[in-house]
Amino acid sequence: MNDPIRLLQNHRSIRKFLTTPIEQEKLDAILHSGQMASTSSNMQAYSVIGVTDAELKKRLALLCGNQAYIEQCPIFLVWCADLHRLSAASEMHGTEAQTDTTEHFIIATVDAALAAQNAAVAAESLGLGIVYIGGIRNRIAEVAELLKLPVLVYPVFGMCVGYPDQTPLMRPRLPLAAIFHQETYHTDNELSAINEYDETTREYMLARSEGRANRSWSEQMAERMASPSRLHMQSFLMKQGFLRK
Ligand SMILES: Cc1cc2nc3c(=O)[nH]c(=O)nc-3n(C[C@H](O)[C@H](O)[C@H](O)COP(=O)(O)O)c2cc1C
């Protein structure tokens, strides 16, 4: 195996950070690596906000469901889907950008995610740790106001970055056969793959919860999928100018 593959396969989310700041050179390398991700038609329909201010991080931690590591990490990156700049570019040429289509919403969201994941891998290669924060969408309107987001920009997720102060267990993934389909999609192995994963993750679940919880992955997912989450998202996105057609 080569080093990049070893690095990718060694990923684990970090939720406890040292207060050590990140060297500017490293931060620049992380962000530049994010920028070099593939981007739909070179649209680069995303922006990232770096939050280092202690008070701002504290408020964001609260808005994201009291996730303390947002406060602890030296920098909290907020990855945003961004059609605002493309709208401005269109205006420069006297045309109106079709920013409210589902397609452009997907493009901007995917662009943000690809850039973020490139940045995450770059950070990990430099000895830093990361955790994505979907909790940023819990109270998204307040986050948007706090970060002064204009229309046509929305935070897809946050990301804590910093030097790790923990070495968590690696979280096992589904068997490859569950996610890889040869030639066409197959559903016949779905249940056996879920059973296999429940079995292989049993030990991890027990170790992670120090022997308390022994709920399987499928049980956890069933519970999670049973209730709708963040129902405010649709109206928020429409208010921001996305997804109207
Ligand atoms: C889009 C996204 C949002 C996430 N949001 C959170 C979050 O709000 N809080 C958290 O502690 N972890 C969050 N995570 C981390 C996942 O829980 C984690 O990646 C997953 O359980 C797999 O574990 P691993 O990253 O350690 O391999 C998020 C991950 C992704 C990709």
Ligand as a Chemical Component Dictionary entry (heavy atoms), coordinates in Angstrom:
data_LIG
# 
_chem_comp.id                   LIG 
_chem_comp.type                 NON-POLYMER 
_chem_comp.pdbx_formal_charge   0 
_chem_comp.three_letter_code    LIG 
# 
loop_
_chem_comp_atom.comp_id 
_chem_comp_atom.atom_id 
_chem_comp_atom.alt_atom_id 
_chem_comp_atom.type_symbol 
_chem_comp_atom.charge 
_chem_comp_atom.model_Cartn_x 
_chem_comp_atom.model_Cartn_y 
_chem_comp_atom.model_Cartn_z 
_chem_comp_atom.pdbx_ordinal 
LIG C1  C1  C 0 -21.457 15.632 6.778  1  
LIG C2  C2  C 0 -21.031 15.085 8.112  2  
LIG C3  C3  C 0 -21.553 15.634 9.274  3  
LIG C4  C4  C 0 -21.119 15.178 10.521 4  
LIG N1  N1  N 0 -21.567 15.800 11.647 5  
LIG C5  C5  C 0 -21.058 15.460 12.840 6  
LIG C6  C6  C 0 -21.412 16.213 14.002 7  
LIG O1  O1  O 0 -22.195 17.168 13.961 8  
LIG N2  N2  N 0 -20.834 15.860 15.177 9  
LIG C7  C7  C 0 -19.940 14.825 15.263 10 
LIG O2  O2  O 0 -19.435 14.585 16.377 11 
LIG N3  N3  N 0 -19.580 14.095 14.175 12 
LIG C8  C8  C 0 -20.114 14.394 12.974 13 
LIG N4  N4  N 0 -19.729 13.709 11.848 14 
LIG C9  C9  C 0 -18.732 12.629 11.954 15 
LIG C10 C10 C 0 -19.345 11.250 11.724 16 
LIG O3  O3  O 0 -20.094 10.883 12.850 17 
LIG C11 C11 C 0 -18.208 10.254 11.446 18 
LIG O4  O4  O 0 -17.512 10.637 10.295 19 
LIG C12 C12 C 0 -18.747 8.842  11.265 20 
LIG O5  O5  O 0 -19.372 8.377  12.437 21 
LIG C13 C13 C 0 -17.624 7.879  10.912 22 
LIG O6  O6  O 0 -16.616 7.915  11.910 23 
LIG P1  P1  P 0 -15.111 8.293  11.551 24 
LIG O7  O7  O 0 -15.109 9.613  10.838 25 
LIG O8  O8  O 0 -14.385 8.354  12.861 26 
LIG O9  O9  O 0 -14.589 7.189  10.672 27 
LIG C14 C14 C 0 -20.176 14.115 10.598 28 
LIG C15 C15 C 0 -19.685 13.552 9.418  29 
LIG C16 C16 C 0 -20.107 14.022 8.191  30 
LIG C17 C17 C 0 -19.525 13.424 6.942  31 
# 
loop_
_chem_comp_bond.comp_id 
_chem_comp_bond.atom_id_1 
_chem_comp_bond.atom_id_2 
_chem_comp_bond.value_order 
_chem_comp_bond.pdbx_ordinal 
LIG C1  C2  SING 1  
LIG C2  C3  SING 2  
LIG C2  C16 DOUB 3  
LIG C3  C4  DOUB 4  
LIG C4  N1  SING 5  
LIG C4  C14 SING 6  
LIG N1  C5  DOUB 7  
LIG C5  C6  SING 8  
LIG C5  C8  SING 9  
LIG C6  O1  DOUB 10 
LIG C6  N2  SING 11 
LIG N2  C7  SING 12 
LIG C7  O2  DOUB 13 
LIG C7  N3  SING 14 
LIG N3  C8  DOUB 15 
LIG C8  N4  SING 16 
LIG N4  C9  SING 17 
LIG N4  C14 SING 18 
LIG C9  C10 SING 19 
LIG C10 O3  SING 20 
LIG C10 C11 SING 21 
LIG C11 O4  SING 22 
LIG C11 C12 SING 23 
LIG C12 O5  SING 24 
LIG C12 C13 SING 25 
LIG C13 O6  SING 26 
LIG O6  P1  SING 27 
LIG P1  O7  DOUB 28 
LIG P1  O8  SING 29 
LIG P1  O9  SING 30 
LIG C14 C15 DOUB 31 
LIG C15 C16 SING 32 
LIG C16 C17 SING 33 
# 
